[in-house]
Amino acid sequence: MQLIDSHCHLDDARFDVDRAEVVERARVAGVERFIVPAVSREGWDKLKTLASKHESILPSFGMHPWFCDRHSDDDLELLPAFLEDAVAVGECGLDAGLCKFGVDEQLSWFRGQLRLAAEFELPVIVHAYKTVDTVIHEMKSYPGLRGVVHSFSGSRQQAERLLDLGFYLGIGGAVTHERATRLQGIVKALPIERLLLETDAPDQPPCARSGMRNEPAFLIEIVDHIATLRGIDAEALVRTCNANTMELFRI
């Protein structure tokens, strides 16, 4: 099987010591392409360089809500120059549970990136933790906006509202954990044509890898778990989710 990791942070400093080996392990495991979203201006040049060296790395550039203290208005003005070679805008979004900054403080950066995604006709990669309703409200201001809410953690009703907007849901290691019954129910019930496969490496490893640095090579474990949940063939799951990823990011 040839896999696409629709969300991983291969630019993360935790991969600096062995990035080439990580990419090779992924290749051996069948993961051949990676959507890599940068999270702040200080990482954009690094990701652009990585993407120029590895044709399998497809870059996205954004400003993550966790790093509001790193962002500036100048960054929003500079971002369009990077979007010329990007497959998406982001990672961006809102976080009301894991972020030290209030949602009100995060909103201006999120809105600015939604505006640019609409202007450049690019999909947006959205982080929405305990903020799905607010995120949906903001995204409705841009009819026709495309994108994915990565590492989806909301309710069934919120998932359906996102699908009604034409968005995809990114599903990663969280679904493999026994306690994730709500997420598992959503993944079983929703159309496979709206799901993307992701690792979010180096974070959120599958259950069997808890405590380890996550890697794109572990994507197959997520695939197998989802295929078992849905009672379908893993290769059929991969074919559909790859097609979803290619359609969204136009790759």
C-alpha positions in Angstrom: 0.0 0.0 0.0 1.1 3.5 -0.8 0.1 5.9 2.0 -0.1 9.7 2.3 0.3 11.1 5.8 -2.1 14.1 5.6 -0.7 15.8 8.7 2.7 15.5 10.2 5.4 17.9 11.4 8.6 16.6 9.8 10.0 20.1 10.3 9.8 19.7 14.1 13.2 20.0 15.9 12.6 16.5 17.4 13.4 15.1 14.0 16.5 17.2 13.4 18.9 14.4 14.5 17.5 11.7 12.2 15.0 13.2 9.7 16.4 11.3 6.8 16.1 8.0 8.6 12.5 8.9 9.7 11.6 9.6 6.0 13.2 6.3 5.0 11.4 4.3 7.7 8.2 5.8 6.5 9.0 4.9 2.9 9.7 1.3 3.9 6.3 1.3 5.7 4.6 2.5 2.6 4.2 6.2 3.5 5.4 8.0 0.4 4.1 11.6 0.8 3.6 13.9 3.7 1.5 17.1 4.2 3.7 19.2 6.5 2.2 22.3 8.1 4.5 24.9 9.7 3.2 26.5 12.9 4.9 29.9 13.1 7.0 32.3 11.0 10.2 31.1 12.5 9.7 27.7 10.9 8.6 28.8 7.4 12.1 29.0 5.9 13.1 25.7 7.4 10.1 23.9 5.9 10.5 25.6 2.5 14.1 24.3 2.5 13.0 20.8 3.5 10.4 20.7 0.8 12.9 21.8 -1.8 15.2 18.8 -0.8 12.4 16.2 -0.4 9.8 16.1 -3.1 7.7 13.9 -0.9 7.3 16.8 1.6 4.3 19.0 0.6 4.4 22.2 2.6 1.7 24.3 4.2 2.5 27.5 6.1 0.6 28.9 9.0 0.4 30.4 12.5 -0.8 28.0 15.2 -2.9 29.2 18.1 -0.4 27.8 20.7 2.2 30.3 19.5 0.4 33.6 19.6 3.3 35.2 21.4 5.5 34.5 18.3 3.1 35.9 15.7 3.0 39.5 14.4 1.1 41.5 11.9 4.2 41.4 9.8 3.9 37.6 9.6 0.5 37.9 8.1 1.8 40.3 5.5 4.7 37.9 4.7 2.6 34.7 4.6 1.4 35.3 1.0 4.9 35.0 -0.4 5.1 31.5 1.1 1.7 30.4 -0.1 2.8 30.5 -3.7 4.5 27.1 -3.2 2.1 25.7 -0.6 -0.6 23.1 -0.8 -2.6 24.7 2.1 -2.8 27.5 4.7 -2.1 26.4 8.3 -1.8 24.9 10.7 -4.1 27.5 12.2 -7.2 27.5 14.4 -8.5 28.0 17.9 -7.8 26.1 21.1 -9.8 26.5 24.3 -8.2 23.7 26.3 -4.5 23.2 25.7 -3.5 26.8 24.9 -2.2 29.4 27.3 -3.8 32.2 25.2 -7.4 33.1 25.2 -9.6 32.4 22.2 -10.2 36.1 21.8 -6.4 36.5 21.4 -6.2 33.7 18.9 -9.1 34.9 16.7 -7.3 37.7 14.8 -4.6 35.3 13.6 -7.2 32.7 12.6 -9.3 35.2 10.7 -6.3 36.5 8.9 -5.4 33.1 7.7 -8.9 32.2 6.6 -8.9 35.4 4.6 -5.7 34.4 2.9 -6.9 30.8 2.2 -10.0 32.2 0.5 -7.9 34.7 -1.4 -5.4 32.1 -2.7 -8.1 29.4 -3.1 -6.1 27.1 -0.9 -7.5 24.6 1.7 -7.0 25.4 5.3 -5.6 23.0 7.9 -7.5 23.7 11.1 -6.7 23.0 14.7 -10.0 23.0 16.7 -9.8 21.9 20.3 -12.9 22.5 22.3 -13.7 25.2 19.8 -15.4 23.5 16.9 -18.6 25.5 17.0 -16.6 28.8 17.0 -14.4 27.5 14.2 -17.5 26.6 12.1 -18.9 30.1 12.8 -15.7 31.8 11.6 -15.4 29.6 8.5 -18.9 30.2 7.4 -17.8 33.8 6.6 -16.0 32.3 3.6 -18.4 30.4 1.3 -16.6 27.8 -0.7 -13.7 27.5 1.7 -12.1 24.1 1.7 -10.1 22.3 4.3 -9.7 19.7 7.1 -10.1 19.8 10.8 -7.2 17.7 11.8 -7.1 15.4 14.8 -10.9 15.8 15.1 -12.1 15.6 18.7 -15.6 17.0 18.6 -19.1 15.5 18.7 -21.0 13.6 16.0 -23.2 16.6 15.4 -20.2 18.9 15.0 -18.6 16.4 12.6 -21.8 16.4 10.5 -21.9 20.3 10.4 -18.3 20.3 9.2 -19.1 17.8 6.5 -22.1 20.0 5.5 -19.5 22.8 4.9 -17.5 20.4 2.7 -14.7 19.9 5.1 -12.8 16.7 5.8 -11.9 15.2 9.2 -8.4 14.2 10.0 -8.1 11.0 12.0 -4.9 9.9 13.8 -3.5 8.0 16.7 -6.3 9.1 19.1 -8.7 6.7 17.5 -6.6 3.7 18.5 -7.0 4.4 22.2 -9.5 2.2 24.1 -11.0 5.2 25.8 -11.8 7.1 22.6 -15.3 5.5 22.2 -16.9 8.7 20.9 -14.3 9.3 18.2 -14.5 5.6 17.2 -18.2 5.8 16.8 -17.8 8.9 14.6 -15.2 7.2 12.5 -17.4 4.1 12.0 -20.5 6.1 11.1 -19.4 9.0 8.8 -18.7 8.6 5.1 -15.2 7.3 4.4 -15.1 9.8 1.5 -14.7 12.6 4.1 -11.9 11.1 6.2 -8.1 11.8 6.0 -5.4 9.7 7.6 -2.8 11.4 9.7 -0.2 10.8 12.3 0.5 14.4 13.7 4.0 13.1 14.3 6.0 13.6 16.4 2.9 14.0 18.7 -0.1 11.8 19.3 1.4 8.3 18.8 -1.0 5.3 18.4 -1.9 3.4 21.5 0.7 0.7 21.0 3.4 3.5 20.9 2.3 5.5 23.9 5.2 7.5 25.3 7.2 7.2 22.1 8.0 9.9 19.6 5.5 9.4 16.9 6.6 8.9 13.3 4.8 8.7 9.9 5.9 5.1 9.6 3.3 4.3 12.3 0.4 5.4 10.0 -0.3 1.9 9.0 -1.3 1.1 12.6 -3.9 3.8 12.4 -5.1 2.4 9.1 -5.4 -1.1 10.4 -7.4 0.2 13.4 -9.8 2.2 11.4 -10.3 -0.6 8.9 -11.1 -3.0 11.7 -13.6 -0.5 13.2 -15.4 -0.1 9.9 -15.1 -3.8 8.9 -13.5 -3.0 5.6 -10.3 -4.0 3.8 -7.3 -1.8 4.7 -6.3 -1.3 1.1 -9.8 -0.1 0.2 -9.6 2.4 3.1 -6.2 3.7 2.0 -7.3 4.1 -1.7 -10.3 6.2 -0.6 -8.5 8.3 1.9 -5.6 8.9 -0.5 -8.1 10.0 -3.1 -9.6 12.4 -0.5 -6.2 13.8 0.4 -5.3 14.3 -3.3 -8.6 16.0 -4.0 -8.4 18.4 -1.1 -4.8 19.5 -1.5 -4.9 19.1 -5.4 -1.7 17.0 -5.4 
